[in-house]
């Protein structure tokens, strides 16, 4: 923020100089009028005043210049006090902006801009803190549940020496399954932290979107078959520049989300469009409508929807968003009626 007190002082001194010159000019004119009137009049008072016209002019000039100089200093100090109050107001967390006189309008605009920037940064810090608290709460829940199960079954296995073999295998399998859940959660947390820190490096290659969607459709065939769903691939032979594994992971996470929240016996539609600037990939599924207020937080960590019935880690969509951001792209969610779509846009 550049605040030039020198410029304000120079402008004020110029005003004082003009006022003093105007004051002296008016004094000279008044003295001339007084002399002229006294010549035409026989008044003793006027004639006496004319004899002391030089003294009257000096008193008039000194008093006037004193008042003008005092006014000028008062204005400058007033500006300084106003600037001090304005700078103190920047610490106020309220969104009330300051109002400056025309002489300080540019400075006022800069102070307001700095305050707005500070408010935005403060809100980001608060939001990040709340987001971190929310994430830690969900993380504690997601870790505690499988960990409690693992410890419980391991205690049984260690204490019950006469446990039948079939039960021992069952308990070992459950403990192993929950341990695998923990491993997936930790791996995805590590992956998510890399995307958020911006340390992840990618190597782009030429990718055929149609082929990638076909391969992912085959990988998700068992999941789709369980719900009697299928993928409709409407993607043409479109070539993009992307990191194959990462971009495939992002699309795979969106397909997995569409399978989890899609209605049984419905289709998942995948289409793509390309122009000279961008490539747009759209994944649609039929399911319960997502409220508009929830769409703003759908890419937050551990967010699995209002009811949180899914058994996933809640990191699938945030990871997909992180990958798309690494490709300088965007991803948005839209929901209208029973149709939900995720739109990926990346530059060519």
C-alpha positions, 0 to 999 in steps of 0.5 A, spaced: 500 500 500 503 506 497 500 512 501 504 519 500 503 524 505 508 528 501 503 529 496 497 530 500 502 536 504 504 539 497 497 539 495 495 542 502 501 548 501 498 549 494 491 551 497 494 555 503 498 559 498 492 560 493 488 562 499 494 567 502 494 570 495 487 571 494 487 574 501 492 579 500 489 581 493 482 582 497 486 586 502 489 591 497 482 592 493 479 593 500 484 598 502 483 602 495 476 602 496 477 605 503 482 610 500 477 612 495 471 613 499 475 617 504 476 622 499 469 623 497 467 623 505 468 628 510 468 623 515 473 624 521 473 616 522 474 614 515 480 620 514 483 617 520 483 610 518 486 612 511 492 615 515 493 608 518 491 604 512 498 601 512 497 598 519 490 596 517 493 592 511 498 589 515 494 587 521 489 584 516 494 580 512 497 577 518 491 575 522 488 572 515 495 568 513 495 566 521 488 563 520 489 560 513 496 557 516 492 554 522 487 551 518 492 548 513 495 545 519 489 543 522 487 539 515 493 536 515 493 533 522 486 531 521 488 527 514 493 524 519 488 522 524 483 519 519 489 515 516 491 512 523 483 510 524 483 507 517 489 503 518 486 501 525 480 499 522 483 494 518 484 490 524 477 490 525 474 483 522 467 486 520 466 487 513 465 495 514 469 499 509 472 506 510 470 512 507 475 518 505 474 525 503 475 526 496 483 528 497 484 521 500 480 517 496 485 513 492 488 512 499 482 510 502 481 505 496 487 502 497 486 501 504 479 498 503 482 493 498 487 491 503 482 490 508 478 486 503 484 482 501 485 481 509 478 478 510 478 473 504 485 470 507 482 470 514 476 467 512 480 462 508 484 460 514 478 459 518 475 455 513 481 451 512 481 450 520 474 448 520 475 443 514 481 440 518 477 439 524 471 436 520 476 431 516 479 429 523 473 427 526 471 423 520 478 420 520 477 418 527 471 415 526 473 411 519 479 409 523 476 407 529 471 402 526 475 397 523 481 398 528 476 396 534 474 390 529 481 388 528 483 388 536 476 385 538 478 379 533 485 378 535 483 378 542 479 372 541 484 369 537 489 370 542 485 368 548 481 362 545 486 356 544 480 351 543 477 355 537 474 351 532 478 352 525 472 354 521 471 360 526 479 361 527 479 362 519 472 366 519 475 371 525 482 372 521 478 373 515 474 379 518 480 382 521 484 382 515 479 385 511 478 391 516 486 391 516 486 392 508 480 397 509 485 401 514 491 400 508 486 403 503 484 409 507 492 411 509 494 410 502 488 415 499 490 420 505 497 420 503 495 421 496 490 426 497 496 430 501 500 430 495 495 433 491 493 438 496 501 440 497 502 441 490 508 436 490 505 431 485 509 431 478 505 428 472 508 426 465 503 427 460 502 422 454 497 422 448 491 418 450 485 415 447 479 417 451 474 412 447 479 406 449 480 409 456 473 409 457 472 402 454 478 399 459 475 402 465 468 399 463 471 392 463 474 393 470 467 395 473 464 390 470 463 385 476 460 392 480 456 393 475 453 386 474 451 386 481 446 392 480 444 390 473 447 396 471 451 398 464 456 403 461 454 407 455 460 409 452 458 415 447 465 417 447 468 418 440 476 417 438 478 423 442 485 424 443 488 428 449 494 430 453 494 427 460 497 422 465 494 416 463 494 412 470 492 419 474 487 421 469 484 413 469 484 414 476 480 420 476 475 417 471 475 411 475 473 414 481 467 418 478 464 411 475 465 408 482 461 413 485 456 413 479 455 405 481 454 406 488 449 412 488 446 409 481 439 406 481 439 398 480 438 396 473 440 403 470 445 405 465 451 410 466 452 414 460 459 417 458 460 422 453 466 427 451 466 433 446 472 437 444 473 444 441 480 448 439 481 450 447 478 444 451 476 437 452 469 436 456 468 429 459 461 428 462 459 422 466 451 421 468 448 416 472 440 416 474 439 416 482 437 420 488 437 428 486 443 431 490 440 438 494 443 444 491 446 446 497 450 439 498 453 440 491 458 445 493 461 441 498 461 434 494 468 434 493 470 435 500 474 430 504 470 424 507 464 427 505 459 421 502 453 424 502 447 427 507 446 420 509 453 417 509 451 410 508 457 408 503 462 404 506 468 408 502 473 412 504 470 418 502 476 420 498 474 418 491 471 425 489 476 429 492 482 425 489 479 426 482 478 433 483 486 433 485 488 429 479 484 434 474 487 440 478 494 437 476 491 437 469 489 445 470 482 442 469 476 443 473 470 438 475 463 440 477 457 436 479 450 437 477 444 434 479 437 435 476 431 430 478 434 423 478 440 425 473 446 427 476 452 428 472 460 430 473 463 434 468 470 434 467 474 440 463 481 440 461 485 444 456 487 441 450 
